[in-house]
Amino acid sequence: MSTDSSSQGPDERARHILRILVEQFIRDGHPVGSRTLSKASGLSLSPATIRNVMADLEEFGFITSPHTSAGRVPTPKGYRFFVDTLVQLRKPAEQELYELQHQLTEDAGVNSKAIAETASVALSSLTSLASLVTLPRQQQVTLRQIEFLPISDRRVLAILVINDSEVQNRILNLERDYSENELRRAENFLNDNYAGMDIRAIRKLVVQELQRTQESMNQLMIDTIAFAQQALPGEGKSGYVMTGETKLMGFEELSDIEQLRQLFDAFSQQREILGLLDRSIEADGIQIFIGEESGYRLLDNCSVVTAPYRVDNEIVGVLGVIGPTRMAYERVIPIVDITAKLMGAALNPGH
């Protein structure tokens, strides 16, 4: 988390006033005036002196006056400076930690989606924000067996047994009808040559095989490789579990119905949000996107706090919360961080 403020930033007194102002605004949601700051700062400063400090902070671009009110509110730049240099993180209460750990431990060893759902519900409950948890990316997806069954209208059902016993089904849309005998020969070829290998490696190998020997292959072999390309999942992006979207309706700054509708549409389509989460995985560690920093117009009035989680010390997913820029960062950041660590532990029950 880096700040774009210059080295000639506010002095210690101005930083203190800014921290108090941001904390007060996050707590109450109302513009903060000099009189309130004078009382809350703990410093022996007159309202007039406070006003001078506020004028300096406004010049830095850290606070602004929303309307004719004498009070000030933080700008996204002010929130960024606060998060990077001033925030005083507050750990969750022991009881909250115990309940979170208990909930995730209950699902340990069940399946990764159940753990993701539990983590998402717990994260939303603890923060009172919308939460999301990506489903873990499997590091090794081994093909045990593949079977092709004709359905109708040039469609074939591909049944894949992967890893130990997980079964996945895929519908293949083909260019012509194939007999059961042709499909059997295709599945025998794939099972004989590729069973026991990682699915993503198989995809690369069959593409290379097609490019290298297409001229000398018979048509059924070419078709078999085309089947494999359709049936075997590629790198792909995993989806995510989301909880608590309606909690965003409780924040005045996010209460515009049209804005909420567009935001909920983006949540359901997942594409843009997954792009943001991918950036979080690549960056490692806690990531905080404030307002326009996310790069998505729909999140201009929101902040997103994310943390990756690990399996066998490898990052396999990310979780986080979405809320207004006026969120309780000092509480939310540790909760997101701890939930990510506990989720990783739940996915590694033997460690």
C-alpha positions in Angstrom: 0.0 0.0 0.0 1.7 3.1 -1.2 0.8 6.7 -0.9 1.1 9.3 -3.6 1.5 12.2 -1.2 4.7 14.1 -1.6 7.6 14.1 0.9 6.5 17.5 2.0 3.4 16.1 3.6 1.5 17.4 6.6 3.4 17.8 9.9 2.7 15.7 13.0 0.0 18.0 14.3 -1.9 18.0 11.0 -1.6 14.2 10.7 -3.1 13.9 14.1 -6.0 16.2 13.2 -6.5 14.3 9.9 -6.6 10.9 11.8 -9.2 12.2 14.2 -11.3 13.7 11.4 -11.3 10.5 9.3 -12.1 8.4 12.3 -14.9 10.8 13.4 -16.4 10.8 9.8 -16.2 7.0 9.5 -18.0 6.7 12.8 -20.8 9.3 12.3 -21.0 9.9 8.6 -21.4 13.7 9.1 -19.0 16.5 8.1 -16.6 17.2 10.9 -16.2 20.8 12.1 -13.4 22.6 13.9 -15.2 22.7 17.2 -15.7 19.0 17.2 -12.1 18.4 16.3 -10.9 20.8 19.0 -12.7 18.7 21.6 -11.8 15.3 20.2 -8.1 15.9 19.3 -6.9 15.9 22.9 -4.7 18.9 22.0 -4.9 22.3 23.6 -5.8 24.0 20.3 -8.5 26.6 19.7 -11.1 26.1 16.9 -9.3 28.9 15.0 -6.0 27.0 15.1 -7.9 23.8 14.0 -9.4 25.7 11.1 -5.9 26.8 9.9 -4.8 23.1 10.1 -7.9 22.1 8.2 -7.1 24.7 5.5 -3.6 23.1 5.1 -5.1 19.6 4.8 -7.5 20.9 2.2 -4.6 22.3 0.2 -3.0 18.8 0.3 -6.2 17.5 -1.1 -6.9 15.3 1.9 -10.2 16.8 3.0 -13.0 18.8 1.3 -16.2 20.6 2.2 -19.1 18.7 0.7 -21.4 21.8 0.5 -22.1 25.0 2.5 -21.4 23.1 5.7 -18.5 24.4 7.8 -17.5 20.7 8.3 -15.0 18.7 6.2 -15.0 15.1 4.9 -12.0 13.0 3.7 -11.3 12.7 0.0 -10.1 9.4 -1.5 -6.6 10.9 -1.3 -7.2 11.6 2.4 -8.4 8.0 3.0 -5.4 6.7 1.1 -3.0 8.7 3.3 -4.9 7.6 6.4 -4.8 3.9 5.4 -1.1 4.0 4.5 0.3 6.0 7.4 -2.2 6.8 10.2 -4.6 4.0 10.7 -4.4 2.2 14.1 -5.4 -1.4 13.4 -7.7 -3.1 15.9 -7.7 -6.8 16.3 -11.1 -8.6 16.5 -12.4 -9.5 19.9 -11.3 -12.9 21.3 -14.9 -14.2 21.0 -15.2 -13.1 17.4 -11.9 -14.9 16.6 -13.1 -18.1 18.4 -16.4 -18.2 16.5 -14.7 -17.5 13.2 -12.1 -20.3 13.8 -14.8 -22.7 15.0 -17.0 -22.1 11.9 -14.2 -22.7 9.5 -12.8 -25.7 11.4 -16.3 -27.3 11.2 -16.0 -27.3 7.4 -12.4 -28.4 7.3 -12.0 -31.5 5.1 -15.6 -31.2 3.8 -15.0 -29.4 0.5 -13.5 -26.2 -0.6 -16.7 -24.6 -1.7 -18.3 -25.2 1.7 -15.3 -23.5 3.3 -15.5 -20.6 0.9 -19.2 -20.1 1.7 -18.6 -20.3 5.4 -15.8 -17.7 5.1 -17.9 -15.4 3.0 -20.9 -15.5 5.5 -18.6 -15.0 8.5 -16.7 -12.1 6.8 -19.9 -10.3 5.9 -21.3 -10.8 9.4 -18.2 -9.5 11.2 -17.8 -6.4 9.0 -21.4 -5.7 8.1 -20.2 -5.3 4.5 -20.6 -7.3 1.3 -18.0 -10.1 1.2 -16.6 -12.3 -1.5 -14.4 -15.3 -1.6 -13.0 -16.9 -4.7 -13.2 -20.6 -5.0 -9.7 -22.1 -4.6 -7.8 -22.8 -7.8 -6.7 -26.4 -7.9 -3.0 -26.7 -8.3 -3.2 -30.2 -9.7 -6.2 -31.5 -11.7 -5.4 -35.1 -12.7 -7.5 -36.9 -15.3 -8.4 -40.4 -14.2 -10.8 -41.3 -16.9 -12.9 -39.8 -19.6 -16.1 -41.1 -21.3 -18.2 -39.8 -24.2 -21.9 -40.4 -24.5 -23.9 -39.3 -27.5 -27.0 -37.2 -26.6 -28.6 -35.8 -29.7 -28.3 -33.1 -32.4 -24.5 -33.3 -32.6 -24.1 -33.1 -28.9 -22.0 -35.4 -26.7 -21.8 -35.6 -23.0 -18.2 -35.8 -21.7 -17.9 -37.4 -18.3 -14.5 -36.7 -16.6 -13.3 -38.4 -13.4 -10.6 -36.1 -12.0 -8.2 -36.3 -9.0 -9.4 -39.0 -6.6 -13.1 -39.4 -7.4 -14.5 -36.0 -8.5 -16.8 -36.2 -11.5 -17.4 -33.4 -13.9 -19.8 -33.3 -16.9 -19.5 -31.2 -20.0 -21.7 -30.9 -23.1 -19.7 -30.8 -26.3 -21.2 -29.2 -29.4 -19.8 -31.0 -32.4 -19.8 -30.4 -36.2 -21.3 -33.7 -37.1 -22.9 -36.8 -35.5 -20.6 -39.5 -34.2 -21.4 -43.2 -33.7 -20.9 -44.8 -30.3 -18.0 -46.8 -31.8 -16.2 -43.6 -32.9 -16.7 -42.1 -29.5 -15.4 -45.2 -27.8 -12.3 -45.2 -29.9 -11.7 -41.5 -29.0 -12.1 -42.0 -25.3 -9.8 -45.1 -25.4 -7.1 -43.1 -27.1 -7.3 -40.3 -24.5 -7.5 -42.7 -21.5 -4.6 -44.9 -22.8 -2.3 -41.9 -23.5 -3.2 -39.3 -21.0 -4.9 -40.8 -17.9 -2.9 -39.8 -14.7 -1.7 -36.5 -16.2 -2.6 -33.0 -15.2 -5.5 -31.8 -17.4 -3.9 -28.5 -18.3 -0.8 -30.3 -19.5 -3.0 -32.6 -21.6 -4.6 -29.7 -23.3 -1.2 -28.3 -24.3 0.0 -31.7 -25.5 -3.0 -32.4 -27.7 -2.8 -28.9 -29.3 0.9 -29.5 -30.0 0.1 -33.0 -31.4 -2.5 -31.5 -33.7 -0.1 -28.8 -34.9 2.7 -31.2 -35.5 1.0 -34.2 -37.2 -2.3 -32.9 -38.6 -1.4 -33.7 -42.2 -0.6 -37.4 -41.4 -3.5 -37.9 -38.9 -6.8 -39.6 -39.9 -10.0 -37.6 -39.3 -11.0 -39.5 -36.2 -7.7 -38.6 -34.5 -8.2 -34.9 -35.4 -11.7 -35.1 -34.0 -10.5 -36.8 -30.8 -8.1 -33.9 -30.2 -10.9 -31.5 -30.8 -13.1 -33.4 -28.3 -10.3 -33.1 -25.7 -9.9 -29.3 -26.3 -13.6 -28.9 -25.6 -13.9 -31.4 -22.7 -10.8 -30.6 -20.7 -10.9 -27.4 -18.6 -8.2 -24.9 -19.3 -6.6 -22.4 -16.9 -9.9 -20.5 -16.7 -10.8 -18.3 -13.8 -12.7 -19.7 -10.8 -15.8 -18.0 -9.7 -16.5 -16.6 -6.3 -19.0 -16.8 -3.4 -20.6 -13.5 -2.4 -22.6 -12.7 0.7 -24.2 -9.5 2.1 -24.7 -7.5 -1.0 -27.9 -6.0 0.4 -26.0 -4.6 3.3 -24.6 -1.9 0.9 -28.1 -0.5 0.7 -27.8 0.7 4.3 -25.1 3.2 3.5 -26.4 6.6 2.5 -23.6 7.2 0.0 -24.5 4.0 -1.8 -28.2 4.3 -1.7 -28.8 5.5 -5.3 -31.1 2.8 -6.7 -29.7 2.9 -10.2 -26.2 2.8 -9.0 -27.0 -0.2 -6.8 -28.7 -2.0 -9.6 -25.6 -1.7 -11.8 -23.4 -2.7 -9.0 -25.5 -5.9 -8.3 -25.5 -6.7 -12.0 -21.6 -6.5 -12.0 -21.6 -8.8 -9.0 -23.8 -11.4 -10.8 -21.8 -11.2 -14.0 -18.6 -11.6 -12.0 -16.3 -10.6 -14.9 -15.1 -7.2 -13.7 -14.9 -8.2 -10.0 -12.8 -11.2 -10.9 -10.4 -9.0 -12.8 -10.0 -6.9 -9.6 -9.5 -10.1 -7.5 -6.9 -11.4 -10.0 -4.9 -8.2 -9.4 -5.1 -8.9 -5.7 -3.7 -12.4 -6.1 -0.9 -11.2 -8.2 0.1 -8.5 -5.8 0.1 -10.7 -2.7 -0.6 -9.4 0.8 -3.4 -7.1 1.9 -4.7 -4.9 -0.9 -6.9 -1.8 -0.5 -8.6 -0.1 -3.4 -10.2 3.2 -2.6 -12.7 4.7 -4.9 -11.3 5.1 -8.5 -8.2 3.1 -7.6 -10.1 -0.1 -8.5 -10.3 1.0 -12.1 -14.0 0.2 -12.3 -16.4 3.1 -12.5 -19.1 1.3 -10.6 -16.8 1.1 -7.6 -15.9 4.8 -7.6 -17.8 5.3 -4.3 -16.6 2.1 -2.8 -13.5 0.6 -1.1 -12.4 -3.0 -1.6 -10.1 -4.7 1.0 -8.7 -8.1 -0.1 -6.2 -10.7 1.1 -5.0 -13.9 -0.5 -5.3 -17.3 1.1 -2.8 -20.2 0.7 -2.7 -24.0 0.4 0.6 -25.7 0.9 2.1 -22.2 1.0 0.8 -21.4 -2.5 -1.7 -18.7 -3.2 -4.9 -20.3 -4.5 -7.5 -17.7 -4.0 -8.5 -14.3 -2.5 -11.2 -13.0 -0.2 -12.3 -9.6 0.7 -15.1 -7.1 1.4 -16.7 -4.3 -0.6 -18.2 -1.3 1.2 -18.3 2.5 1.0 -15.1 4.5 1.2 -16.3 5.4 4.7 -15.6 2.0 6.1 -14.0 1.2 9.5 -10.5 0.3 8.0 -8.9 -0.1 11.4 -11.3 -3.0 12.1 -11.9 -4.4 8.6 -8.3 -4.8 7.5 -7.4 -7.2 10.4 -10.6 -9.2 10.0 -9.9 -9.7 6.3 -6.3 -10.7 7.0 -7.2 -13.1 9.8 -10.1 -14.7 7.8 -7.7 -15.4 4.9 -5.2 -17.1 7.3 -7.9 -19.2 8.9 -9.4 -20.2 5.6 -6.0 -21.3 4.4 -5.7 -23.4 7.6 -9.1 -24.9 7.1 -8.1 -26.0 3.6 -4.9 -27.5 5.0 -6.5 -29.6 7.9 -3.5 -32.0 8.1 -1.0 -29.2 8.6 
